[in-house]
Amino acid sequence: NAGILGHRPEIIITTDEPLAVFNNLNEKFILSERGRLLLPVNDANIETNKLPIIDNLTGVEGKAGEQFLSPDEALAFNNLLLQQDPSTLGLQRYELPVNPRELYSSATANRGFKVKYLLSDDIALQHGAYLATLKKLQSMNVTPASYVDVRLVEKVYFL
């Protein structure tokens, strides 16, 4: 124990970066880049109006400090954000549906339809499939009424 007296303990506190506003069933939280619900938006000391919004429609209520998305799912979501161009999409909103590992995206530029992604697969490939499908549909003057499903990259569905 004599060796401990001569040392000064060093405490390092690390915090996760905010990724999105997590619209929970009864409260909004800051979702970290690692998928953890950090703290309620009302207690946050950051500008939340520049963060994307994820609506929690899973039926599972998240709590502060809880891991809601896996780190890989949060990374996939972040990669999707990097792929998207807010200047052409307009206001972007996301949903976590009841189905696990899925994410739905909607934007004002989409005129009401959603894009269905799978967080456990390569999100860049899925988004590329979406962009290619959208370009093809626009060339045919077709606008999806409800959704574009890119969860299976090799087969894209729309309704």
C-alpha positions in Angstrom: 0.0 0.0 0.0 2.9 2.3 0.5 3.3 2.6 -3.3 -0.2 4.0 -3.7 0.5 7.1 -1.5 3.0 8.5 -4.0 0.7 8.3 -7.0 -2.0 10.7 -8.0 -5.1 9.0 -9.4 -6.0 10.3 -12.9 -9.6 10.2 -13.9 -10.5 10.5 -17.5 -14.1 11.1 -18.4 -15.2 10.5 -22.0 -18.5 11.4 -23.5 -20.2 10.2 -26.6 -21.0 12.7 -29.4 -24.7 13.4 -30.0 -26.0 11.7 -33.1 -29.7 12.4 -33.1 -32.8 13.4 -31.1 -34.5 10.2 -30.0 -38.2 10.8 -29.9 -39.2 8.3 -27.2 -42.8 7.4 -26.3 -43.0 10.0 -23.5 -39.7 11.9 -23.6 -37.0 13.0 -26.1 -33.4 12.0 -25.5 -30.1 12.7 -27.1 -28.9 9.6 -28.8 -25.2 9.1 -28.9 -23.0 8.0 -31.8 -22.7 4.7 -30.0 -26.5 4.1 -29.7 -26.8 5.1 -26.0 -29.6 7.4 -24.8 -27.6 10.1 -23.0 -30.0 12.5 -21.3 -33.3 14.2 -21.9 -33.3 16.9 -24.5 -34.5 19.4 -21.9 -31.4 18.8 -19.9 -29.0 18.9 -22.8 -26.7 21.9 -23.2 -26.4 21.6 -27.0 -28.3 22.8 -30.1 -30.7 20.0 -30.9 -32.4 21.7 -33.8 -29.5 20.7 -36.1 -29.7 17.0 -35.1 -31.8 14.5 -37.1 -34.9 13.1 -35.4 -35.5 9.4 -34.8 -39.0 8.5 -33.8 -39.1 5.4 -31.6 -42.1 3.3 -32.8 -40.7 0.0 -31.4 -43.1 -0.1 -28.5 -40.1 -0.3 -26.1 -39.6 2.7 -24.0 -35.9 3.8 -23.7 -34.4 5.3 -20.5 -31.5 7.7 -20.0 -28.2 5.9 -19.9 -29.6 2.9 -21.7 -28.1 1.3 -24.8 -30.9 1.5 -27.3 -29.2 0.8 -30.6 -26.1 -1.4 -30.9 -22.9 0.5 -31.7 -23.0 -1.1 -35.2 -26.5 0.1 -35.8 -25.6 3.6 -34.6 -22.6 3.6 -36.9 -24.8 2.4 -39.8 -27.2 5.3 -39.1 -24.3 7.8 -39.0 -23.1 6.4 -42.3 -26.5 6.9 -43.8 -26.4 10.5 -42.6 -23.1 11.0 -44.4 -24.5 9.6 -47.6 -27.5 11.9 -47.7 -27.6 15.4 -49.0 -29.8 17.6 -46.8 -29.8 20.4 -49.4 -31.7 18.1 -51.9 -33.8 16.1 -49.4 -35.1 18.9 -47.2 -36.2 18.1 -43.7 -35.3 14.5 -42.8 -37.0 12.3 -40.3 -36.3 8.7 -39.3 -38.4 5.9 -37.6 -37.4 2.8 -35.8 -40.3 0.5 -36.5 -41.4 -2.6 -34.6 -39.2 -4.8 -36.8 -35.7 -5.1 -35.3 -32.7 -3.6 -37.1 -34.8 -1.6 -39.5 -34.9 2.1 -40.1 -37.3 4.1 -42.2 -36.4 7.5 -43.6 -38.7 10.2 -45.0 -37.9 13.6 -46.3 -39.9 16.5 -47.5 -38.4 16.0 -51.0 -39.8 12.4 -51.0 -43.4 13.7 -51.2 -44.6 11.4 -48.5 -43.0 8.1 -49.2 -40.5 6.3 -46.9 -37.3 4.5 -47.6 -36.8 1.3 -45.7 -33.3 0.4 -44.7 -31.8 -2.5 -42.8 -29.2 -1.3 -40.1 -27.5 -4.7 -39.9 -26.5 -4.6 -43.6 -24.2 -2.3 -45.7 -26.1 1.0 -45.5 -24.0 2.7 -48.3 -25.0 -0.1 -50.7 -28.7 0.2 -49.7 -28.6 4.0 -50.1 -26.9 3.6 -53.5 -29.6 1.2 -54.6 -32.2 3.7 -53.5 -30.6 6.6 -55.4 -30.4 4.4 -58.6 -34.0 3.3 -58.2 -35.2 6.9 -57.6 -33.3 8.1 -60.7 -34.9 5.3 -62.8 -38.4 6.0 -61.4 -38.0 9.8 -62.1 -37.0 9.0 -65.7 -40.3 7.1 -66.0 -42.3 9.9 -64.3 -43.2 7.5 -61.4 -43.3 8.6 -57.8 -43.7 5.9 -55.1 -46.9 6.4 -53.2 -45.9 4.7 -49.9 -42.3 3.4 -49.8 -39.1 2.3 -51.5 -37.7 -0.8 -49.8 -33.9 -1.3 -50.2 -33.4 -3.8 -47.4 -32.4 -6.4 -50.0 -29.9 -4.4 -52.2 -30.2 -6.8 -55.1 -34.0 -6.4 -55.2 -35.6 -3.0 -54.6 -39.3 -2.8 -54.1 -41.6 0.2 -54.2 -45.3 0.9 -53.7 
